[in-house]
Amino acid sequence: MTPVFQRLNIRISISILAIMLVSFSVLHWQVMRYLEDYTFEQLNTQLLTQLKNIEHNLDLRNEEIIYLVRTLSTDRSLPRALEQGSSRGVNQTLNRTVEVYPFIRYVLLVDSTKEVFSSSTRNRFREKISGENIIGLDLGKTAILSGLLTQTSSTSPPIDDPLYQSLGIEKKKIQWHSSPVKRRGQVIGWLIVCYDWKQEMDSLIDHSKGQLMNAKVAVTDLSLWTKDDTFLSAGSAGQIKLEKYFVTKTSYFSVIKEHHYLSISVDRNNTLANISNISKSLQLFFIITGCVVFCLLYAITDLIIIRRLKSIERGAESIRSGNIDYRIQKQGEDEIAHLALAFNEMAEYLKSTWESLEDKVAERTEQLRKSNEKLKIQTVELIDSEADLKSQAEALKKSNLILENKKQKLASSETKLKSQRKQLKDVNESLTDNQIALLGQAKELKEANKQIQQKAKDLEKSNRYKTEFLANMSHELRTPLNSLLILSKTLAKNKEGNLTPSQIEDAIFIHEGGEELLEIINDILDLTKVEAGVLAVHANQVKLLDLGAALQAKFAPVAQQKNIAFIVEYGEDLSQHILSDGKRIEQILKNFLSNAFKFSKKGSIKLQIFNSPRQEPFHNPHLIPSKVVGFSVIDSGIGIHNDKQSEIFEAFQQEDGSISRKYGGTGLGLSIARQLASLLHGEITLSSVPDKGSNFTLYLPLELTSSMQEEDIDNNYDFGNALESHDFIQPLAANVSYGPSKYVANIKPEQNSEEYKVLTGKRILLVDDNMKSVFVLSKQLTDYGMDTTIADNGLTALSKVKLNHFDIIVMDIMMPTMDGYEAIQEIRKIEDMKSIPIIALTANSISTDSAKCLEAGASEFLTKPIDIDLFLEKIEAWLHH
């Protein structure tokens, strides 16, 4: 075998072996790729499962928080605190929520103006946080927080806590959940819970990492990232940089889910250990198989290919030496046999070609001669074409001159066009200036609207502060007055019998002064309540005959003392009743009658109740002439000059200073009467002649329904019960003189000891934060044999109720730590306390609502200062009950 064919045999064997090795390598790569893909697909499936578990756990946590926020927002103390403007007791509720639920950072209570009303001040470890720093913060200026303050519950996306510096806490990624606080279906605020999203995510990451390691996955790190590769959480491992996942012997995988993905770092050597063993076995198998195949291929190639190719080589050598008639013998039907057949056909073709070659050379020579002749002819034609091109160039030059003339004309037209464009630009600039001026005016108008809206908000806040101030003033004035009236009345009764008649009359005089002070306080508060718009009007069926009888009984002793006739007259065809506020009507008429008796020394005083015959229109549009009832008080007193008649209806005004010095009074009565008449859709008229007397007339509509809701209409107003709450006035004894005072309060004589015998031995819990009130009431109750226990706030009372048995509870409403409303509600939750009598006391004449106390669970409601006899009667009645 020649070296050429030896090399050919080797190359063929190597080529086939190389093809096999490539095939084996591809097969090996496919097998390993499949095994790796399968392994990491399983890992990816586990990772996706962990992501779904995290999402599921987050959804469960969000549902839990949403339910918690909605539940907390229904707490009755929140709307009550927002309405009263007092956060007393709310902070404890918020702090208790943070302590109970460790995933909550802090809790905010926001009022209707989107300002922070109250905030928790403790974290879940009961450590102090600066919640007071954000009180009054306007959350409406923060886009994310403003989006939470809607009519329904809302949830913010996970964000960095913007309030962490103000609260003095660690910066973390948090999530806000809000729920509206409603009162009678109206949203009056929001409860916002700050959820520690970072803490919860770290816990879930650690849990998922533990599950993967329990599943024999060689996890080195597991972390949560945003879609833009921002690190969120890596559990207890802390923060991890993204580059860490590209170091040697680690593999980086991720599962995208909405805006987040989980990243896992695994030990490749550990994870792919079994695959590496399989790879080594396959490589050894492929090496041994390759060697065997190479030897077999070398022998088969030499037998089947090389020897037959050598015969073709010999035939080629023969033809090269001139033996064109040499042919190769055909063997088989394979490719080499076809090659031998092609060689023979080539030899035949060479033989025929050699024979015809000379003929073709002669033919080609003749063709070349003819081609030379044609080339000469084409040269002549080319010269003629050059002359034609020169003539065409001259014509083109003339065309250029014509185009230049047209260009100049076009330039002139362009100049005119530029001038027109400049004019158009000037017009546009003028329009732009006008538009800027209009925008400036619109901006000024918008700024003015903002200022108007801000002033409206400031006015509303001012009215709220005024109402709160009046409530506090009512409480602060009535509380000490309560002790004064009770103690003076107790002294006047002389239960021990150790006081002289002079001392008893001193006590009566003190009680009278307290009653007059209470009347002045009530007048001032009534006037201020009307001006603040917080005085409520309650429509009820007012029986006119009962009203007249009650007023006659009230002022008959005064008329007898002053020797003045007091007559009540009823008009013909008088309506049996009207729909109005009986309490306010009685208040107005009492004021008229008090002034009439004060300024009349002789003659008579009349109270006339009649259907008004007046046909001319009234000043008040609610008064229709045919549907009006009138109340006239006619006296024979000093009268009022015409130029002073309008002034006396102003607050703190009398006809002149001598009137106040001679007759006393604050000048508030008629001002309050006029305001009350307006609230009742009525009006007051005055006719007076100096030294002859005056006629004050109150006109009211038969029905006060145009501005009243149906649920605001009460039953018949009972003047008998109304008068029971007042002490009738009566003259002093003939031999007693107390300076200018002519009337003192009627002090009921000491009750028979048998009358309150049911109180003896009964246990009573007295809850009040005012020690003076506690001292006075406890002394009275102890004197009647009651076992009295004292508590200074609702929380203390609740603990005492759980440890002791009581027959009755007296509960003040306004107290620190836990107020009376909440304390009553908590007591009623105790199974044994559901039926115990609870009497609620309050000195707040503005914001306290008896219905609110009864709704909280109170059995009875009394307003300070209380009448001690009425107080004892209520206790006795409930103990009998």
ZAMARLUM-320357 format. One record per residue (C-alpha): x, y, z. Coordinates in steps of 0.2 Angstrom, whole numbers, plus 5000, padded with zeros to 4 digits. Example, Ala and Ser with C-alpha at 12.3 -4.5 7.8 and 13.67 -1.06 7.14 Angstrom:
! ZAMARLUM-320357
506249785039 506849955036 
END
This chain:
! ZAMARLUM-320357
500050005000 500750174995 500950315008 499550405000 498250275002 498950235020 498650415025 496850415016 496450255026 496950345042 496050505038 494450405034 494550305050 494950465060 493550555052 492250415056 492950405074 492850595075 491050585069 490650455082 491550555096 490550705091 488950605091 489450525108 489850705115 488150775109 487250625116 488250645133 487850835133 486050795129 485950665143 486850785156 485750925150 484250825153 484750775170 485350945175 483651025168 482650885177 483650925194 483451115193 481651095186 481251005202 482251145212 481351275203 479651185206 480051185225 480551375224 478951415215 478051315229 478851415242 478451575233 476651525232 476651485251 477451655255 476051735244 474751625252 475351665270 475451855265 473651845259 473151765275 474051895285 473352035275 471551965277 471951945296 472452125297 471052195286 469852095298 470752165313 470652345306 468852335302 468452265319 469452395328 468652535318 466952485325 467552515343 466252635350 467552735359 468352795343 466852885335 466452955353 468253015355 468253095337 466553185341 467053245358 468753295352 469553205366 470853065364 470653015383 470652825383 470952805364 472852795367 472652645378 471652555366 472952585352 474352535363 473452375368 473252335350 475052345346 475552245362 474352105357 474752095338 476752085336 476652115318 475952295320 477152435322 475952575327 474152625325 473452795320 471752875322 471353005309 469953135310 468853195296 470053335291 471353195288 472453255302 473153125315 472053135330 472853005341 474352885340 474952735349 476452775360 477152605364 477852465353 477552285355 478952275368 478052415378 479452525374 479052715372 478952785354 478652975350 476752955344 476453125351 477553205337 476353165323 474753225332 473953355320 474953295305 473953325289 474053145280 473053225266 474653295259 475453125257 474953045241 475052865247 474152905264 472853015256 472452875244 471952765260 470752895267 469252835257 467452775261 468052595261 469452485268 471152515259 472852435258 474452525252 475952435243 477452395253 478552555255 479852625267 479052695282 478952885280 478552925298 479952825306 481052985310 479553075318 479152925329 480952885333 480952705327 481952595315 481752625296 480852475289 479752425274 477952425280 476252415273 474752525279 472952455281 471552585284 469652575288 468452715290 467752755307 465852785305 464552865316 462752845310 463252785293 464452945291 466352935289 467053045303 468852975303 469952825299 470952695308 472652665300 473752515306 475552505301 475952325297 477852275299 477952205281 479852175283 479752075299 478451965292 479351935276 480951895285 480051765295 479251685279 480951685270 481751585285 480251465285 480451435267 482351405268 482051285282 480851185272 482051175257 483451115268 482250985275 481950925257 483850895255 484151045244 485951115247 485351295250 486651425254 485551585252 483651625249 483151805247 481651915240 481952045227 480952165217 480852155198 482152295196 483352195207 483052295223 483352185239 481852165250 482252015262 483451875266 482651815282 483851815297 485351815285 485152005283 485452095267 486352005252 487052085237 486452015220 488251995214 488451855227 487451735216 488751735202 490251665211 491051505208 490151345212 488451425214 486951435202 485751585201 483851545198 482351655200 480451635199 479551805194 477851835201 477052005198 478352125205 479452015215 480451855214 481351735225 483251705222 484151545228 485951505229 486351315229 488051215230 488251155212 489451015218 488250945231 486750965220 487550885204 488550755213 487550605206 487550685188 489450695189 489650515193 488550465178 489550585167 491150495171 490450325167 489850385151 491550455146 492450295150 491150195140 491350315125 493350305125 493350115125 492050105111 493050235101 494650125101 493749965096 492850055082 494450135076 495349975073 493849895065 493650045053 495450035048 495349855042 493749875034 494250035025 495849945018 494849795011 493349885004 494050054998 495950064997 496249914986 494949964973 495550144973 497250074968 496550004952 495850174948 497550244951 498450124939 497150164925 497550354927 499350324926 499050224909 498050364902 499350494907 500650384898 499650394881 498650234883 496950304880 496150134877 496450074895 494850024905 494549974923 493549814927 491949854937 491749764954 490049774963 488749914963 489350034977 490050214975 491850154970 491050044956 490150194950 491850294951 492650154940 491250164928 491450354927 493250334924 492950224909 491650344902 492950484905 494250384895 493050364881 492650554881 494450594881 494750484866 493350564856 493850744862 495650714856 495050664839 493950824836 495150944844 495950994828 494351024819 493751144833 495451244833 495151284814 493351334817 493851444832 495151534821 493851584808 492751644821 494151754828 494451834811 492551884809 492551964827 493952074823 493052144808 491552184819 492652274831 493252394818 491452434813 490952474831 492452584833 491752694819 490052704827 490852754844 491652904836 489952964829 489152944846 490453064854 489953204841 488053174846 488553194865 489453364862 487853434854 486753374868 487953464881 487653624872 485753604873 485953564892 486953724895 485453824888 484253734899 485353784914 485253964910 483253954909 483253864926 484354004934 483054134929 481654034937 482754014953 482954204954 481054224953 480854084966 481954184978 480954344976 479354234980 480254164996 480654345002 478754385001 478354225010 479554265024 478754435027 477054355028 477754225041 478454365052 476754455052 475954285057 477254265071 476754435078 474954385078 475354225087 476454315100 474954435104 473854285106 475054205117 475154355129 473254355130 473254175135 474654205148 473554345155 472054225156 473054095164 473654215177 471854265181 471354085182 472754055194 472254205205 470454135205 471053965210 472054035224 470654135231 469553985231 470853895241 470954035254 469054035255 469053845258 470453865271 469453995280 467953885280 468953745288 469653865301 467853925305 467253745307 468753705319 468453865329 466653815332 467153635337 468453705349 467153825356 465953685359 467253585368 467653735379 465853755384 465753575388 467253585399 466653755407 464953675411 465853525420 467053635429 465653755436 464253625440 465453505449 465853615464 464153695464 463453515466 464353495482 463853675488 461953645485 461953465493 462853525509 461853685511 460253585509 460853455521 461253585534 459553675532 458753505535 459653505553 459553315553 460553315569 459453445577 461053545583 460753705573 459953865579 458553945568 459754075563 460953945557 459653855548 459154015539 460954045535 461053875526 459453915517 460154085511 461753995505 460653865496 459654015488 461254095482 461853925474 460153905465 460354085458 462154055453 461553895444 460153995435 461454125429 462653985423 461253895414 460754065406 462554095400 462753915394 461053925385 461554085376 463254015371 462453845365 461253945354 462654045347 463753895344 462353805335 462353655347 460653685356 459553545351 457653565349 456553415352 454753415346 453353345357 451553355360 451253515371 449653515380 449253705382 448053685397 449353585406 450653715402 449553855409 449153755425 451053715428 451553905426 450053955438 450653835451 452453895449 452154075451 450554075463 451654085479 452654235472 450954325468 450354285485 451954355493 451854515483 449954535484 449754545465 448354455456 449054315444 447754265431 447854135417 446654155403 446354035388 445654095372 444054025363 444253885352 446053855359 446953705351 447153565364 448953545360 450353595348 451853505341 453453595348 454753595361 453753605378 455353625388 455953785378 454153855378 454053845397 455853925398 455354075388 453654105397 454554085414 455754225409 454254335404 453354295421 454954315431 455254495424 453354535426 453354495444 455054575447 454554745439 452754755446 452354815463 450454815462 449054775450 448954615441 449854495429 449054395416 449554255405 448454235390 448554085378 447554095362 447454055344 448154215335 446854315325 448254405317 448054405297 449554515292 451154425288 452454385302 454254425300 454654245302 454254155286 453753995296 452354075304 450654065294 449354185301 447954045302 449153925310 449854015325 449654005343 450054155355 450654175373 450554345380 451154405397 450354575402 450954665418 450654825427 452454865430 453655005426 453554985407 454955015394 455355175384 455155155365 456955195362 457555055374 456354915368 457554845355 459054845366 458354745380 458354585368 460254605367 461354495378 461854575395 460754735391 459354815402 458454975400 459855065410 461055035424 459855085438 458754945433 460154815437 460654905453 458854915459 458054745453 459554635449 459854515435 461054485421 460154545406 460254375397 458454315399 457654405385 459154375373 458954185376 457054195374 457254275357 458554145351 457454005358 455954075349 456954085333 457453895335 455553855337 455153955321 454254085331 454454265335 454254385350 453354555350 453354695363 452154835367 452454945382 452055105390 453155185404 452355175421 450855085414 451554905410 452154795396 451454655385 452754525379 451954405366 452654245359 452054175343 452353995338 451753885323 450553745328 451753615321 453653615321 453953485308 454753575293 456453555300 456253405312 456553215307 455153095312 456253005324 456553175333 454753195338 454453135356 452853095366 451853215376 452853335386 452453315405 452453475414 452053385430 453753295429 454653445423 454053545438 454653405450 456453445446 456253625452 456053685470 454453795471 454853975478 453954025494 454054185505 455154185520 454454185538 453754355544 455154375557 456654335545 457554465535 458954435523 459254605515 458654625498 458254445495 456354415496 456254235491 457254075496 457253905490 455953785497 456953655507 455953505510 455953445529 456953305534 456253145528 455553015540 456952885544 455652755539 455552825521 457352775516 457452625527 457752515511 459452595510 460052525526 461352395524 461452405505 463152405496 463352545484 464852585473 465152775470 466352805455 466852995453 468553075451 468053235460 468453205478 467253345484 465753265475 466353095482 466453165500 464753245499 463753095492 464652965502 464253065518 462353075513 462352885508 463252835524 462052935535 460652825528 461552665533 462252625516 463952535514 464852645502 466352595491 467352725481 468252725465 469052865456 468952805438 468152675427 469552555427 469652545446 467752525447 467852375435 469152285446 468152315461 466552255453 467452095448 468052065466 466452125476 464552115476 463652285475 461752315475 461852475465 463152585456 463252775454 464452815439 465152985434 465353005415 466853115413 468353035421 470252995417 470952825412 469252755408 467652865406 465952815412 465252755395 466652625393 466552575411 464652545410 464952445394 466252335402 465252305418 463752255407 464852125399 465052035416 463651895417 463151935435 463152125432 461952135417 460452175428 461252285442 460552465443 461752595437 461352775439 462452895427 462953065433 463753205423 464053395425 464153415406 462653515400 463153525381 463953365375 463053235387 461653145380 460453045391 460152925376 461952895375 462052845393 460552735391 461352655375 462952615385 461952525398 461452645411 459852625421 459552805425 460252975420 460453135432 461353295428 462353395441 462053485452 460853345458 459453365471 459953255485 458153205489 457753165471 459453065471 458952965486 457252935479 458052865462 459152745472 457652685483 456652655468 457952555459 458352455474 456452415476 456452375457 
END
